[in-house]
Amino acid sequence: MMTSQELDQLLIHNTEELNKLNVASGSMIKAVLQGIVKNGSGYIRLHDATEGGHKVSYVHVEGDESLVTILGKILGLMVTDTSLEAPHA
């Protein structure tokens, strides 16, 4: 289980990654993060966000890994075992 300090660092890191993305895409992916925490006390670490883009890679850290796929697909994201991508024109 992660310590409160580790959780704080993860939150800061994930926020920095979300801020790199297109605003709408970042908001959709943030909703997945919030849903994972709320529904399953789980966490993922985002990385390699595309600047101004729609895609970010992730690594499962803790909790029910299936929630990433379930919540991502509910929100209309393209989900793989390693990335989340918001739809774009």
KACOR-V631937 format. One record per residue. N is the residue number from 0. PHI is phi in degrees with one decimal (NA if undefined). OMEGA is omega in radians with two decimals (999 if undefined). NEAR is the number of other ideal C-beta (glycine too) atoms within 12 Angstrom. Layout:
BEGIN
n:N phi:PHI omega:OMEGA near:NEAR
n:N phi:PHI omega:OMEGA near:NEAR
END
This chain:
BEGIN
n:0 phi:NA omega:-3.10 near:11
n:1 phi:-76.5 omega:3.06 near:19
n:2 phi:-79.1 omega:3.13 near:10
n:3 phi:-64.0 omega:3.09 near:10
n:4 phi:-66.8 omega:3.09 near:10
n:5 phi:-63.6 omega:3.10 near:16
n:6 phi:-64.1 omega:3.10 near:21
n:7 phi:-61.2 omega:3.14 near:14
n:8 phi:-64.9 omega:3.11 near:17
n:9 phi:-64.1 omega:3.12 near:28
n:10 phi:-60.3 omega:3.13 near:24
n:11 phi:-61.9 omega:-3.13 near:16
n:12 phi:-60.3 omega:-3.11 near:25
n:13 phi:-64.1 omega:3.10 near:34
n:14 phi:-63.7 omega:3.10 near:21
n:15 phi:-61.8 omega:3.12 near:19
n:16 phi:-66.8 omega:3.12 near:32
n:17 phi:-61.1 omega:-3.11 near:34
n:18 phi:-66.3 omega:3.09 near:21
n:19 phi:-75.5 omega:-3.03 near:25
n:20 phi:-78.0 omega:2.91 near:32
n:21 phi:-50.8 omega:-3.03 near:24
n:22 phi:-56.8 omega:-3.12 near:17
n:23 phi:-65.2 omega:3.13 near:21
n:24 phi:-65.3 omega:3.10 near:33
n:25 phi:-60.6 omega:3.12 near:32
n:26 phi:-65.9 omega:3.12 near:19
n:27 phi:-66.4 omega:-3.13 near:32
n:28 phi:-70.9 omega:3.06 near:44
n:29 phi:-60.9 omega:3.11 near:31
n:30 phi:-62.0 omega:3.08 near:24
n:31 phi:-64.0 omega:3.13 near:40
n:32 phi:-56.8 omega:-3.14 near:37
n:33 phi:-64.1 omega:3.12 near:23
n:34 phi:-65.8 omega:3.12 near:29
n:35 phi:-63.3 omega:-3.12 near:36
n:36 phi:-64.3 omega:-3.08 near:26
n:37 phi:-68.9 omega:-3.02 near:15
n:38 phi:-88.8 omega:-3.05 near:19
n:39 phi:-141.9 omega:-3.10 near:22
n:40 phi:46.8 omega:3.13 near:16
n:41 phi:-117.4 omega:-3.10 near:30
n:42 phi:-145.3 omega:2.97 near:33
n:43 phi:-129.1 omega:3.08 near:41
n:44 phi:-108.0 omega:3.11 near:30
n:45 phi:-83.3 omega:3.04 near:36
n:46 phi:-159.5 omega:3.09 near:22
n:47 phi:56.5 omega:3.07 near:19
n:48 phi:-63.3 omega:3.11 near:31
n:49 phi:-82.3 omega:-3.12 near:24
n:50 phi:-56.6 omega:-3.13 near:16
n:51 phi:69.7 omega:-3.04 near:15
n:52 phi:-101.0 omega:-2.99 near:24
n:53 phi:-126.5 omega:-3.00 near:28
n:54 phi:-128.9 omega:3.06 near:32
n:55 phi:-141.9 omega:3.06 near:41
n:56 phi:-88.7 omega:3.11 near:26
n:57 phi:-147.6 omega:3.03 near:35
n:58 phi:-127.4 omega:3.09 near:22
n:59 phi:-68.4 omega:-3.12 near:22
n:60 phi:-108.5 omega:-3.02 near:27
n:61 phi:-162.0 omega:3.05 near:22
n:62 phi:94.7 omega:-3.07 near:23
n:63 phi:-77.9 omega:-3.08 near:20
n:64 phi:-63.8 omega:-3.10 near:22
n:65 phi:-67.3 omega:3.14 near:17
n:66 phi:-63.0 omega:3.12 near:28
n:67 phi:-59.7 omega:-3.13 near:39
n:68 phi:-66.8 omega:-3.10 near:26
n:69 phi:-60.5 omega:-3.10 near:19
n:70 phi:-67.6 omega:3.12 near:31
n:71 phi:-59.9 omega:-3.13 near:33
n:72 phi:-69.0 omega:3.07 near:20
n:73 phi:-58.4 omega:-3.12 near:17
n:74 phi:-85.0 omega:3.09 near:28
n:75 phi:83.7 omega:3.12 near:20
n:76 phi:-83.7 omega:2.96 near:34
n:77 phi:-86.6 omega:-3.03 near:22
n:78 phi:-121.0 omega:2.97 near:30
n:79 phi:-121.6 omega:3.11 near:16
n:80 phi:-68.5 omega:-3.06 near:15
n:81 phi:-132.0 omega:-3.09 near:21
n:82 phi:-150.3 omega:3.04 near:28
n:83 phi:-124.8 omega:3.13 near:45
n:84 phi:-137.6 omega:3.11 near:30
n:85 phi:-83.3 omega:3.10 near:31
n:86 phi:-64.5 omega:3.11 near:19
n:87 phi:-150.7 omega:-3.10 near:18
n:88 phi:-87.0 omega:999 near:7
END
